[in-house]
Amino acid sequence: MSEPQQAPSPFSPFRHTTFMVLWTATVLANIGTWMYSAAAAWLMTTLDADPLMVSLVQVVTTLPMFLFALPAGALADIIDKRRFLILAETAVTAIATIFAALVSFELMTPAVLLVFVFLIEAAGALTTPAWQSIVPQLVPRADLPQAIAANSVGVNISRAVGPALGGLIIVSISIGAPFWLNVISNFGIIGALLWWRSPPQNASRLPAERFMSAMRTGIRYARYNSELRATLMRAAAFFLFASAYWALLPLVARDQISSGAEIYGMLLGAIGVGAIGGAFLLPWLRAKLGCDKLVAAGTIGTAIALFLYGAARVLPIAFAASIIAGISWIAVLSSLNVSTQFALPQWVRGRGLAVYSTVFFGAMTVGSAVWGQVARMAGVPGALYIAAACALCGIPLTRRWKLETGSGADLTPSMHWPAPVVMRQIENDRGPVLVTVEYRVAKKNRQAFLTALDGIAHERRRDGAYRWGVFEDPADPQRYLETFLVESWLEHLRQHERVTNADRIVQEQVSRLLQSETRITHLIAAELDGPTGDA
């Protein structure tokens, strides 16, 4: 009788020095970020306390990720991630310096505040897919869920310390001080990136993808990856409603509890404390509930927090709501992040994470604007109650989309496709390319073959084909022809490098139903060799 499997330790990623150094530097930088973020939201309440204007701070915080995540993901996949991160973090520091100066010299207006928050978050948005995609380079796959959870813990440690510290600094020093401390904290992360040397990756023999083509490839991959699509649906259903308390919390502190910046910062800090406590329970909760039930439980917890925020007229109720919100937030966020990482091979990891971030922050952006408008019409408590009810309704509506269904799949390249046979050199940009695969299948295996081939269809489209079909020969009932089109010869060669060991298993299932070996042909669009005409 085998012994019960123990839950993995949440501290296992810290055995790896590079992860520990980058994690520590990121936590310190994020403390500065949360100080500035809380200060910016509170500053808006002193410039213009209209609920819509206050919620717009959250809108411009999340909108850049929605707009720029996909381009950033494409860049993360086609250029050196470390150098890209160094340049982007330097840009963030420069913009934050100008912002701090404007606040200190009292040149801030509501419009200028929104513009600079947008600029800082836009620069930060460019780094998010790269940051997320380097995590598998820092720890082995076995420690990946714990590493993702540890990163979430780091964010929430920063959230626990930064806003509370920012509120105290505003009261004791000035409103500008948190903005300057944010600038200083960024130098640590730049130093850590300069120290780190990323491990060599399996380099492709093919030219790097072009920017626009890389973006199209990322969108197409997300569209035809069922595991990633399920995660995106669950993310949209959660963040659209969870965004309500992030957008309206300054008004809960200011109007419902009649408190100042330090209490707002402490409420944000309490969310972080709850998330930290929840993170230590995550390995046990994941083993006990599984990913899907854990996300459902986190959604229920978020609905309870929203209701408590709406009812809060005294500080203890608001603190209880923040603790519950933090535990629920990390339970859902960590589960969705792990599900996304498990669904992506290395070659498209940055773009896949960017699509996830686009949905995440798009839902947060739309939600923040919507809940700000609802609060203007129905009041802050009414908006929070409505958001809580909608979050609960989303649980049964999204049950069909299962998470981490591909967690056991081997997504390393299989490289088992034979190289195409050609009689002359073909230019990389020639196309489109028509690939045909001829099968011979016994009549009794027809239905099983077509069902298995449907999995192949998703693989072809996901990895580069823009059109796919299967045809049967009315003159020969055992003959079938699979066809797919790829935009260029180079893109088809990339398909050879993108096929994974998990795909190979699906192809072997098809092969077991065949009567003979497949016959593969490659056809390329014909072009005239040069100008023609009469002599």
QUIVEN-V321596 format. One record per backbone hydrogen bond with DSSP energy under -1.0 kcal/mol. NH is the residue of the N-H (numbers start at 0). CO is the residue of the C=O. E is the energy in kcal/mol with one decimal. If there is no record, write none. Layout:
[[NH,CO,E] [NH,CO,E]]
This chain:
[[11,8,-1.3] [13,10,-1.4] [14,11,-1.6] [15,12,-1.6] [19,15,-2.1] [20,16,-2.6] [21,17,-2.4] [22,18,-2.7] [23,19,-2.4] [24,20,-2.4] [25,21,-2.2] [26,22,-2.3] [27,23,-2.1] [28,24,-2.2] [29,25,-2.7] [30,26,-1.9] [31,27,-1.4] [32,28,-1.9] [33,29,-2.9] [34,30,-2.1] [35,31,-2.3] [36,32,-2.7] [37,33,-2.6] [38,34,-2.1] [39,35,-2.6] [40,36,-2.2] [41,37,-2.4] [42,38,-2.7] [43,39,-1.7] [44,40,-1.1] [45,41,-1.0] [46,42,-1.4] [47,43,-3.6] [53,49,-2.5] [54,50,-2.3] [55,51,-1.5] [56,53,-1.0] [58,54,-1.8] [59,55,-2.9] [61,57,-1.8] [62,58,-2.8] [65,61,-1.4] [66,62,-2.2] [67,63,-3.1] [68,64,-1.7] [71,67,-2.4] [72,68,-2.7] [73,69,-2.3] [74,70,-2.2] [75,71,-2.4] [76,72,-1.3] [77,73,-1.2] [78,74,-2.0] [83,79,-2.0] [84,80,-2.6] [85,81,-2.1] [86,82,-2.2] [87,83,-2.4] [88,84,-2.7] [89,85,-1.8] [90,86,-1.9] [91,87,-2.3] [92,88,-2.0] [93,89,-2.0] [94,90,-2.3] [95,91,-2.6] [96,92,-1.7] [97,93,-1.6] [98,94,-2.2] [99,95,-2.5] [100,96,-1.9] [101,97,-2.1] [102,98,-2.1] [103,99,-2.5] [104,100,-2.1] [105,102,-1.5] [106,101,-2.8] [112,108,-2.8] [113,109,-2.1] [114,110,-2.2] [115,111,-2.4] [116,112,-2.4] [117,113,-2.1] [118,114,-2.3] [119,115,-2.5] [120,116,-2.5] [121,117,-2.3] [122,118,-2.3] [123,119,-2.3] [124,120,-2.5] [125,121,-1.3] [126,123,-1.2] [127,123,-1.0] [130,126,-2.8] [131,127,-2.6] [132,128,-2.4] [133,129,-1.2] [136,133,-1.5] [137,134,-1.7] [138,134,-1.2] [142,139,-1.4] [143,140,-1.4] [146,142,-2.5] [147,143,-2.6] [148,144,-2.3] [149,145,-2.6] [150,146,-2.2] [151,147,-2.0] [152,148,-2.5] [153,149,-2.6] [154,150,-2.3] [155,151,-2.1] [156,152,-2.8] [157,153,-2.2] [158,154,-2.2] [159,155,-2.3] [160,156,-2.4] [161,157,-3.3] [164,160,-2.8] [165,161,-3.2] [166,162,-2.8] [167,163,-2.1] [168,164,-2.4] [169,165,-2.4] [170,166,-1.9] [171,167,-2.7] [172,168,-3.0] [179,175,-1.5] [180,176,-2.3] [181,177,-1.6] [182,178,-1.3] [183,179,-2.1] [184,180,-2.3] [185,181,-1.1] [186,183,-1.2] [189,185,-1.6] [190,186,-2.2] [191,187,-2.2] [192,188,-2.0] [193,189,-2.0] [194,190,-1.8] [195,191,-2.1] [202,200,-1.0] [213,209,-2.9] [214,210,-1.9] [215,211,-2.2] [216,212,-2.4] [217,213,-2.1] [218,214,-2.2] [219,215,-2.6] [220,216,-2.6] [221,217,-2.2] [222,218,-2.1] [223,219,-1.8] [228,224,-2.5] [229,225,-2.1] [230,226,-1.5] [231,227,-2.3] [232,228,-2.1] [233,229,-2.0] [234,230,-2.3] [235,231,-2.5] [236,232,-1.9] [237,233,-1.4] [238,234,-2.7] [239,235,-1.5] [241,237,-2.4] [242,238,-1.6] [243,240,-1.4] [246,242,-2.2] [247,243,-2.0] [248,244,-1.4] [251,247,-1.8] [252,248,-2.4] [253,249,-2.3] [254,250,-2.6] [255,250,-1.3] [256,251,-1.7] [258,252,-2.6] [263,259,-1.9] [264,260,-2.7] [265,261,-1.8] [266,262,-2.3] [267,263,-2.1] [268,264,-2.4] [269,265,-2.2] [270,266,-1.6] [271,267,-1.7] [272,268,-2.4] [273,269,-2.6] [274,270,-2.2] [275,271,-2.4] [276,272,-2.5] [277,273,-2.5] [278,274,-2.0] [279,275,-1.3] [284,280,-2.9] [285,281,-3.3] [286,282,-1.9] [287,283,-2.0] [288,284,-3.3] [289,285,-1.3] [293,289,-1.8] [294,290,-2.2] [295,291,-2.0] [296,292,-2.6] [297,293,-2.4] [298,294,-2.1] [299,295,-2.1] [300,296,-2.4] [301,297,-2.0] [302,298,-2.2] [303,299,-2.1] [304,300,-2.3] [305,301,-2.6] [306,302,-2.1] [307,303,-2.4] [308,304,-2.6] [309,305,-2.1] [310,306,-1.8] [311,307,-1.2] [317,313,-1.3] [318,314,-2.5] [319,315,-2.4] [320,316,-2.3] [321,317,-2.0] [322,318,-2.4] [323,319,-2.3] [324,320,-2.7] [325,321,-2.4] [326,322,-2.2] [327,323,-2.5] [328,324,-2.6] [329,325,-2.1] [330,326,-1.7] [331,327,-2.1] [332,328,-3.0] [333,329,-2.2] [334,330,-1.2] [335,331,-2.5] [336,332,-2.4] [337,333,-2.5] [338,334,-2.2] [339,335,-2.0] [340,336,-2.5] [341,337,-2.5] [343,340,-1.4] [348,345,-1.1] [351,347,-2.7] [352,348,-2.7] [353,349,-1.7] [354,350,-2.3] [355,351,-2.0] [356,352,-2.6] [357,353,-2.5] [358,354,-2.1] [359,355,-2.8] [360,356,-3.0] [361,357,-2.1] [362,358,-2.5] [363,359,-1.9] [364,360,-2.6] [365,361,-2.7] [366,362,-2.6] [367,363,-2.5] [368,364,-2.0] [369,365,-2.7] [370,366,-3.2] [371,367,-1.9] [372,368,-1.9] [373,369,-2.7] [374,370,-2.4] [375,371,-1.6] [376,372,-1.5] [377,373,-3.8] [378,374,-1.7] [382,378,-2.1] [383,379,-2.1] [384,380,-2.4] [385,381,-2.2] [386,382,-2.2] [387,383,-2.0] [388,384,-2.1] [389,385,-2.4] [390,386,-2.2] [391,387,-1.7] [392,388,-1.9] [393,389,-1.5] [394,391,-1.0] [396,392,-1.1] [397,393,-1.3] [400,397,-1.3] [406,403,-1.2] [408,405,-1.4] [413,498,-2.6] [429,426,-1.6] [432,485,-3.0] [433,522,-3.8] [434,483,-2.7] [435,520,-2.3] [436,481,-2.6] [437,518,-2.8] [438,479,-2.8] [440,477,-2.5] [444,441,-1.3] [445,442,-1.5] [448,444,-2.7] [449,445,-2.5] [450,446,-2.1] [451,447,-2.4] [452,448,-2.5] [456,452,-2.1] [457,453,-1.6] [458,454,-1.6] [459,455,-2.7] [460,456,-2.4] [461,457,-2.7] [462,458,-2.2] [464,459,-2.9] [465,484,-2.4] [468,482,-2.4] [470,480,-2.4] [472,478,-2.3] [478,475,-2.4] [479,438,-2.4] [480,470,-3.1] [481,436,-2.9] [482,468,-3.0] [483,434,-2.0] [484,466,-2.2] [485,432,-2.3] [488,429,-2.5] [489,427,-2.4] [491,487,-1.7] [492,488,-2.1] [493,489,-2.0] [494,490,-1.4] [495,491,-1.2] [497,493,-1.3] [498,494,-1.1] [500,411,-1.8] [501,409,-1.9] [503,499,-1.9] [504,500,-1.5] [505,501,-1.4] [506,502,-2.4] [507,503,-2.2] [508,504,-1.6] [509,505,-1.5] [510,506,-2.3] [511,507,-1.6] [512,509,-1.7] [513,510,-1.6] [514,439,-2.9] [518,437,-1.5] [520,435,-2.3] [522,433,-3.2] [524,431,-2.1]]
